[in-house]
Amino acid sequence: MNLSGMPQAEPTTNIITNDGFYPDLDTAELVSGYAIATEYGANEQLLVNTLITAMGEINRLLSNYKAANWYQATKLTDVSSTIIGGKSLIESFYKRAVFCNVKSHLLISKLSQTHRDKSAAQQLSATDNQDYWLMQSDHALRQILGVSQKTTISLV
């Protein structure tokens, strides 16, 4: 069971090949690392399609930064990065950005089927909704880009 009380999907290894620069990703790592509930992850094709879409979206969001800053690197692991636990921190942030994006879209893909009325949809916990997971994906992207999480607003 995951934190929402719903049974967790069985992790099935399905490696999705990326574009050569960014790492290939595994659906089993997504399911086990992000507590994808059976309700959302039992449909392997939905899981794979959503992962492919998220990989493309995150790759596209990083494309200008990649062209300007990583033009000499042939893969993400070539980019100078802190290594923690034997793993590249920048690669970990990339995976987090993609996996959080996937989770947000899986939640919404089933929302119309499982929460038909507005009041039921509003009862989703704060950590198990699309906005939360998209915010987590954005946070990981900001870590990759070195952008501050705090925004300063000046009132004139």
Secondary structure by P-SEA (a helix, b strand, c coil): ccccccccccbbbbbbbccccbbbbbaaaaaaaaccccccccaaaaaaaaaaaaaaaaaaaaaaaaaaccccccccccccccccccccaaaaaaaaaaaaaaaaaaaaaacccccccaaaaaaccccccaaaaaaaaaaaaaaaaccccbbbbbcc
